[in-house]
Amino acid sequence: MRVAAIQTTAGSDRNANFAAGDLLVAEAADQGAALVVLPEWSSVAGSRRVLHAAAEDLEGPTLTWASATADRLGIHLVAGSFPERCEDGRIANTSCLVGPDGSLLAVYRKIHLFDVSVPGAEFRESDTIAPGDSAVVAVMAASDASPTPPPVIGLSLCYDVRFPELYRVLTLAGATVLVVPAAFTAVTGPAHWELLLRARAVENACFVIGAGQVGQLPHGMPACHGHSMIVDPWGVVVAERAEPSPGIVMADLDLADQARIRRELPVLANRRPEAYRGLHGIDKSE
């Protein structure tokens, strides 16, 4: 299965972001991508004021655009993320997976909020954003041409990648492909971005697709690292965009080889949940 990660530099104009996304998503589809992943805040980026002003309902302009785009191109599309209006006056950082007929397959709201004070990347998402509370997986539509079961997508966003327990839960729920739309900062990215994506791939024997914002975003958001990449279940970076500019990263996922890796290095089967129950925070029902 061919997949693509889209790298963009989003602005505060939603329609302009859609237009830029249209070109890159269409190019990926023309090159055979069945699954395309956009970055975090691909709909609109900017300060707290900008995000609140652009907040929309779930079935608003972003989902409308994503559904029409996926249907027109016949692809699965992870529509990055957008500011979703919440009842408590805050917003959610929301990502949607849309099927090739334009149908909504899954909705994920970012669980882990980026509240950090790293020099050069001070940020408090919780001042603006309400955290999600559910891990989300979704099965892609089956392909008659493939002898392997359809991929199962595990959804996440950016800062989530620092929390391995989320990705283990997604994998135990059946995920074979983990998607990480991100706006990873230029301060932390050089040391942590590739390391974390590869770790999540290896420990779960999953493919990982990291789609990043790159360069200078509007005032109120940090400069972004980019380096969108696709990692295989062995931890190999099979495709990467090193150029600090918008573009596409493409790779073919060998799902049969993933099954072989899981048989030969059965880390999931070798888990011992009963030994973890004494640890603080572990759900004793696991």
C-alpha positions in Angstrom: 0.0 0.0 0.0 1.4 3.4 -1.0 1.1 6.2 1.6 2.0 9.9 1.7 2.8 12.4 4.4 2.2 16.0 3.4 4.5 18.8 4.8 3.1 22.3 4.8 3.6 25.7 6.3 0.1 26.7 7.3 -1.1 30.2 7.7 -4.1 31.9 9.4 -6.2 31.8 6.1 -8.2 28.6 6.1 -9.1 28.8 2.4 -5.5 29.4 1.4 -4.4 26.4 3.4 -7.1 24.3 1.7 -5.8 25.5 -1.7 -2.2 24.6 -0.9 -3.3 21.3 0.6 -5.4 20.5 -2.5 -2.3 20.7 -4.8 -0.1 18.4 -2.6 -2.8 15.9 -1.8 -3.7 15.6 -5.5 -0.1 15.1 -6.4 0.2 12.3 -3.8 -2.9 10.7 -5.1 -1.7 11.0 -8.7 1.4 9.1 -7.6 -0.7 6.2 -6.2 -1.1 7.1 -2.5 -4.1 5.3 -1.0 -3.6 7.0 2.4 -2.5 10.7 2.7 -1.7 12.3 6.0 -1.8 16.1 6.5 0.0 17.9 9.4 -1.4 19.2 12.7 -3.2 22.6 12.3 -3.4 22.1 8.6 -6.7 23.9 8.5 -5.6 27.1 10.3 -2.6 28.0 12.4 -2.0 31.0 14.6 -2.4 32.6 18.0 -5.0 31.7 20.6 -7.2 34.5 19.2 -6.9 33.2 15.6 -7.7 29.6 16.6 -10.8 30.7 18.6 -12.0 32.9 15.8 -11.6 30.0 13.3 -13.2 27.4 15.6 -15.8 25.3 13.8 -18.2 22.5 14.5 -17.2 19.0 13.7 -19.1 19.0 10.4 -17.8 22.4 9.4 -15.6 23.6 6.5 -12.6 21.4 7.3 -14.5 18.1 7.3 -16.5 19.3 4.2 -13.2 20.0 2.4 -11.6 16.8 3.5 -14.6 14.7 2.5 -14.9 16.3 -0.9 -11.2 15.9 -1.5 -11.0 12.2 -0.5 -14.1 11.4 -2.5 -12.8 13.2 -5.6 -9.4 11.5 -5.4 -10.6 8.1 -4.1 -8.2 8.1 -1.1 -8.2 7.8 2.6 -7.3 11.2 4.1 -6.2 12.1 7.6 -7.2 15.8 7.6 -4.4 17.0 9.9 -6.2 18.9 12.6 -8.5 21.9 13.1 -9.8 23.9 16.0 -13.2 22.3 16.9 -15.6 24.4 19.0 -16.3 23.0 22.5 -19.3 23.7 24.8 -17.1 25.1 27.6 -15.7 27.9 25.4 -12.4 26.2 24.7 -11.5 24.3 21.5 -10.4 20.8 20.8 -7.5 20.0 18.5 -9.4 17.6 16.3 -8.2 15.2 13.6 -10.5 13.2 11.2 -10.0 10.2 9.0 -12.1 10.3 5.9 -12.7 7.3 3.5 -12.4 7.2 -0.3 -16.1 7.8 -0.6 -15.9 10.9 1.5 -17.4 9.2 4.6 -16.2 10.1 8.1 -14.4 7.0 9.5 -12.9 8.3 12.8 -12.6 11.4 14.9 -9.7 11.9 17.3 -9.2 14.8 19.8 -5.7 15.4 21.0 -5.2 13.8 24.4 -1.8 15.2 25.5 -1.5 18.9 25.5 1.7 20.7 24.9 2.4 22.6 28.2 6.1 23.1 28.2 8.7 25.7 29.2 11.7 24.6 27.0 13.7 27.8 26.2 12.6 28.9 22.8 9.5 26.8 22.8 7.4 28.0 25.8 3.8 27.0 25.2 0.6 26.2 27.1 -2.0 24.5 24.9 -4.2 23.8 27.9 -5.0 27.6 28.2 -6.9 27.3 24.9 -7.5 23.6 24.2 -9.7 21.0 26.0 -8.0 17.6 26.0 -9.6 14.5 24.4 -10.1 11.4 26.5 -10.3 8.5 24.0 -7.8 6.6 21.9 -9.1 6.0 18.4 -8.4 3.3 15.7 -10.2 2.8 12.4 -10.0 0.1 9.8 -9.3 1.2 6.2 -11.5 0.0 3.4 -10.4 -3.4 2.2 -8.7 -3.7 -1.2 -9.6 -6.7 -3.4 -6.1 -6.7 -4.8 -4.4 -7.2 -1.5 -4.0 -10.7 0.1 -3.4 -9.1 3.6 -6.1 -7.7 5.9 -6.8 -4.0 5.5 -4.6 -1.7 7.6 -5.9 -0.4 10.9 -5.0 3.2 11.5 -4.2 4.5 15.0 -4.7 8.2 15.3 -2.6 10.7 17.3 -1.3 14.3 17.2 2.2 15.7 17.7 3.0 15.9 21.5 1.2 12.5 21.9 4.3 10.9 20.4 6.1 11.4 23.7 3.6 9.1 25.5 4.3 5.5 24.5 1.4 4.1 26.5 -1.1 5.7 24.0 0.6 3.9 21.1 0.7 0.6 22.9 -3.1 0.9 23.5 -3.7 1.7 19.8 -1.6 -1.3 18.8 -3.4 -3.6 21.2 -6.6 -2.3 19.7 -5.4 -3.6 16.3 -3.4 -0.7 14.8 -0.9 -1.5 12.2 -0.3 2.0 10.9 0.2 4.9 13.4 -0.3 8.4 12.1 1.3 11.5 13.7 0.2 14.8 12.2 2.4 17.3 13.9 3.7 20.9 14.4 6.9 19.7 16.1 9.0 22.6 17.2 12.3 23.6 15.6 13.8 23.6 19.1 13.0 20.0 20.1 12.7 18.5 16.7 16.3 17.9 15.8 17.0 15.8 18.9 13.6 14.2 19.4 11.4 13.9 16.3 13.0 11.0 14.5 14.0 9.3 17.7 10.4 9.2 19.0 8.8 8.2 15.7 11.3 5.3 15.3 10.8 4.2 18.9 7.0 4.1 18.5 7.5 2.0 15.3 9.9 -0.5 16.8 8.2 -1.1 20.1 4.9 -1.7 18.4 6.1 -3.3 15.2 4.0 -0.7 13.4 4.4 1.6 10.4 4.5 5.3 11.6 3.7 8.2 9.3 4.8 11.6 10.7 3.5 14.6 8.7 4.9 17.9 9.9 4.5 21.6 9.6 7.8 23.3 8.6 9.3 26.7 9.0 7.8 29.9 10.5 4.1 29.6 11.3 2.0 32.7 12.2 2.6 34.6 15.4 1.5 32.6 18.4 3.0 29.3 17.2 6.6 28.2 17.4 8.7 27.6 14.3 8.4 24.0 13.1 10.9 21.3 12.4 9.3 19.6 9.4 11.3 16.5 8.4 8.1 14.6 7.6 9.0 10.9 7.5 7.7 7.4 7.2 9.1 4.6 9.4 8.7 0.9 9.0 8.1 -1.7 11.8 11.9 -2.4 12.0 12.5 1.2 12.8 14.0 2.2 9.4 13.2 5.6 8.0 12.0 4.6 4.5 11.2 8.1 3.3 11.9 11.6 4.6 11.7 15.2 3.5 14.8 16.9 4.7 14.1 20.1 2.7 12.7 22.8 5.0 9.8 23.5 2.6 6.3 22.2 1.8 6.2 18.9 -0.1 5.4 15.2 -0.1 6.9 12.1 1.4 5.9 8.8 -0.2 6.5 5.1 0.6 5.1 1.7 -0.1 4.1 -0.2 3.1 4.8 -4.0 2.9 2.1 -5.3 5.2 3.1 -8.9 4.7 6.6 -8.1 5.9 5.1 -6.4 8.9 3.3 -9.7 9.7 6.7 -11.5 9.4 8.4 -9.1 11.8 5.6 -9.5 14.3 6.0 -13.3 14.1 9.8 -13.4 14.4 10.0 -10.6 17.1 6.8 -11.1 19.0 7.0 -8.2 21.4 3.2 -7.9 21.6 2.8 -11.6 22.4 5.6 -11.6 24.9 4.0 -8.9 27.1 3.2 -9.8 30.7 0.4 -7.5 31.8 0.0 -9.3 35.1 3.5 -8.2 36.1 2.7 -4.5 35.4 -0.2 -4.2 37.8 1.8 -3.1 40.8 3.0 0.0 38.9 1.4 3.3 39.7 -1.2 4.2 37.2 -1.6 0.8 35.6 -5.2 -0.2 35.0 -5.6 -3.5 37.0 -8.2 -4.6 34.5 -5.6 -4.7 31.7 
